């Protein structure tokens, strides 16, 4: 980890690159311009660091050609583990499919100004719009559940909520693509009610947004991105609070 002179208003960068020279040069340049930089040589080691909570990046710079886990699979797993913007880096043009999965692309060599430009031009596919201050689970609801049920039963409830949200996300995306605002409204209403009963506050709030703005499909697409992030947070809470 490099952190000399980091400016806290700048994004923490997680650099994943198996080439030693590229890794050291990029990390040093970004550090000297104020970024806090963490590095990993492979996708597998990067995921280990994320899983251990060692790294909480705002931006992931990911080499397009890595040994082991890489490409779209690595991007998917990175999104499961963090809310960062994922930017591909490479000395040549990556495949179109891979570029579409990421939030941006930088051609090596590049400088901090190029990174700032790409971050400004590209929005993450699953942006962190859900307010951090909004609890994943209503603590009062959870306390009530614990008075009435066993931990195993509570875990089953939230596991069912997570499973249901994953299913509804796909249906929502299909409804938005087809312009079916009535189906979006119905799904939003169901999410609001079910998650509200379970105390899943972030997801319930997003469900209410989908219900009330079902005629604004662009806003609904953004809300589905928010729902994706809320579901990921709920899953992480489940693993931490109620380990299997």
C-alpha positions in Angstrom: 0.0 0.0 0.0 1.3 3.5 -0.9 -0.1 6.6 0.8 2.5 9.3 0.7 0.7 12.7 0.8 -2.7 11.3 0.0 -5.6 13.7 -0.3 -8.7 12.4 1.3 -11.0 14.0 -1.2 -9.4 11.8 -3.9 -10.6 8.3 -4.6 -8.7 5.4 -3.1 -7.3 3.4 -6.0 -7.0 -0.4 -6.1 -4.5 -1.3 -8.8 -4.6 -4.9 -10.1 -1.7 -5.6 -12.5 0.6 -8.6 -12.8 3.4 -6.6 -14.5 5.8 -5.4 -11.8 7.1 -2.3 -13.7 3.6 -1.1 -14.7 2.3 -1.7 -11.2 5.1 0.2 -9.5 5.1 3.1 -12.0 1.3 3.6 -12.0 1.1 3.3 -8.2 4.0 5.8 -7.6 2.6 8.4 -10.0 -0.9 8.2 -8.6 0.5 8.3 -5.0 2.6 11.4 -5.7 -0.6 13.1 -7.0 -2.5 12.5 -3.8 -4.2 9.1 -4.3 -4.1 6.4 -1.7 -3.1 3.3 -3.7 -3.4 -0.4 -2.9 -2.0 -3.0 -5.3 -2.5 -6.7 -6.1 -0.7 -8.8 -8.7 -3.6 -11.1 -9.6 -7.4 -11.1 -9.6 -7.4 -13.9 -7.0 -5.2 -11.9 -4.6 -7.3 -8.8 -5.2 -10.5 -10.7 -4.2 -8.8 -12.0 -1.1 -7.9 -8.5 0.0 -11.4 -7.2 -0.7 -13.0 -10.2 1.2 -10.7 -9.5 4.2 -11.7 -5.9 4.3 -8.2 -4.7 3.8 -9.1 -2.5 0.8 -12.1 -0.2 0.4 -11.5 1.3 -3.0 -13.3 4.1 -4.8 -11.7 3.1 -8.1 -10.4 -0.2 -9.3 -7.7 -0.1 -12.1 -7.8 -3.6 -13.5 -5.4 -4.9 -16.2 -7.3 -6.4 -19.1 -5.0 -9.5 -19.2 -4.3 -11.2 -15.9 -3.4 -14.7 -14.9 -6.0 -16.8 -13.1 -9.4 -15.2 -12.7 -9.8 -12.3 -15.1 -12.1 -10.5 -17.6 -15.8 -10.4 -17.1 -15.7 -13.0 -14.3 -13.3 -10.8 -12.3 -15.4 -7.7 -12.9 -18.5 -9.5 -11.6 -16.8 -10.7 -8.5 -15.3 -7.3 -7.9 -18.7 -5.7 -8.1 -20.0 -8.3 -5.5 -17.2 -7.2 -3.1 -17.1 -3.4 -3.5 -18.9 -0.4 -4.9 -15.9 1.0 -6.8 -15.8 2.2 -10.3 -14.0 -0.4 -12.4 -11.6 0.9 -15.1 -9.7 -1.4 -17.5 -6.1 -0.6 -18.2 -4.1 -2.2 -21.1 -1.4 -1.5 -23.6 -3.8 -2.5 -26.4 -7.5 -2.3 -27.1 -9.4 -5.0 -25.1 -12.3 -6.9 -26.5 -15.5 -4.9 -26.9 -17.4 -7.3 -24.6 -14.9 -6.6 -21.8 -15.0 -2.9 -22.2 -18.8 -2.9 -22.0 -18.7 -4.7 -18.6 -16.3 -2.1 -17.2 -16.9 1.6 -16.4 -14.1 2.9 -18.4 -10.8 2.2 -20.2 -7.3 3.7 -20.1 -4.6 2.9 -22.6 -1.2 2.6 -21.0 0.8 4.7 -20.4 -1.6 7.2 -18.6 -1.3 9.9 -15.9 -3.5 11.1 -13.0 -5.2 13.6 -15.3 -6.3 10.8 -17.6 -7.7 8.9 -14.6 -9.6 12.0 -13.5 -11.0 12.4 -17.0 -12.2 8.8 -17.3 -13.8 8.9 -13.8 -15.6 12.1 -14.8 -16.8 10.7 -18.2 -18.0 7.3 -17.0 -20.6 6.4 -14.3 -20.4 3.0 -12.6 -22.9 0.5 -14.0 -24.0 -0.1 -10.4 -23.5 3.3 -8.7 -23.5 3.8 -5.0 -26.5 6.0 -4.7 -28.0 4.4 -1.6 -27.1 6.6 1.3 -24.6 5.0 3.7 -26.5 6.5 6.7 -29.6 4.4 5.7 -29.2 1.2 7.7 -29.4 -2.1 5.7 -31.7 -3.5 8.4 -33.9 -1.5 10.8 -32.3 -2.3 14.2 -35.7 -2.2 15.9 -37.1 -4.8 13.6 -34.1 -7.0 14.0 -34.4 -6.6 17.8 -38.0 -7.7 17.7 -37.2 -10.7 15.5 -34.6 -11.8 18.0 -37.1 -11.7 20.8 -39.5 -13.9 18.9 -37.3 -16.2 16.8 -34.1 -18.2 16.8 -31.0 -16.8 14.9 -31.4 -19.6 12.3 -35.0 -18.6 11.6 -34.0 -15.0 11.2 -31.3 -16.0 8.8 -33.8 -17.9 6.7 -36.0 -14.9 6.5 -33.2 -12.6 5.2 -31.9 -15.3 2.9 -35.3 -15.5 1.4 -35.4 -11.7 1.0 -32.1 -11.7 -0.8 -33.2 -14.6 -3.1 -36.4 -12.8 -3.9 -34.6 -9.5 -4.7 -32.2 -11.2 -7.0 -35.2 -12.7 -8.9 -37.1 -9.4 -9.1 -34.1 -7.5 -10.4 -34.1 -9.6 -13.6 -37.8 -9.1 -14.0 -37.5 -5.4 -13.4 -34.8 -5.0 -16.0 -37.0 -6.9 -18.5 -40.0 -4.7 -17.7 -38.0 -1.5 -18.1 -36.5 -2.7 -21.4 -40.0 -3.4 -22.7 -41.4 -0.1 -21.4 -43.9 -1.9 -19.1 -44.4 0.8 -16.4 -47.3 -1.1 -14.9 -45.1 -4.1 -14.2 -42.4 -1.9 -12.7 -45.0 -0.2 -10.4 -46.3 -3.6 -9.3 -42.8 -5.0 -8.6 -41.8 -1.8 -6.8 -44.9 -2.1 -4.6 -44.2 -5.7 -3.8 -40.5 -4.9 -2.9 -41.6 -2.0 -0.7 -44.1 -4.1 1.2 -42.1 -7.3 1.6 -38.8 -5.6 2.5 -40.6 -3.1 4.7 -42.0 -6.0 6.7 -38.5 -7.6 7.0 -37.0 -4.3 8.0 -34.7 -4.2 4.9 -34.8 -0.4 4.8 -32.6 0.4 1.8 -34.4 -2.1 -0.4 -37.9 -1.0 0.8 -37.1 2.6 0.1 -35.9 1.8 -3.4 -39.1 -0.3 -4.0 -41.1 2.8 -3.0 -39.2 4.8 -5.6 -39.8 2.3 -8.3 -43.5 2.3 -7.4 -43.9 6.1 -7.5 -41.7 6.7 -10.5 -42.8 3.8 -12.7 -43.6 6.1 -15.5 -40.1 7.5 -15.5 -38.2 4.5 -16.9 -34.8 6.2 -17.0 -35.1 6.9 -13.2 -36.3 3.3 -12.7 -33.2 1.9 -14.4 -31.1 3.9 -12.0 -33.2 2.6 -9.1 -32.6 -1.0 -10.2 -28.8 -0.2 -10.0 -29.4 1.0 -6.5 -31.4 -2.1 -5.7 -28.5 -4.2 -6.8 -26.2 -2.5 -4.4 -28.7 -2.7 -1.5 -29.0 -6.4 -2.2 -25.3 -6.8 -2.1 -25.1 -5.0 1.3 -27.9 -7.2 2.6 -26.0 -10.3 1.6 -22.9 -9.0 3.3 -24.8 -8.2 6.4 -26.3 -11.7 6.4 -22.9 -13.4 6.1 -21.5 -11.2 9.0 -24.4 -11.2 11.3 -25.8 -14.7 10.7 -22.9 -16.9 9.5 -24.1 -20.3 8.2 
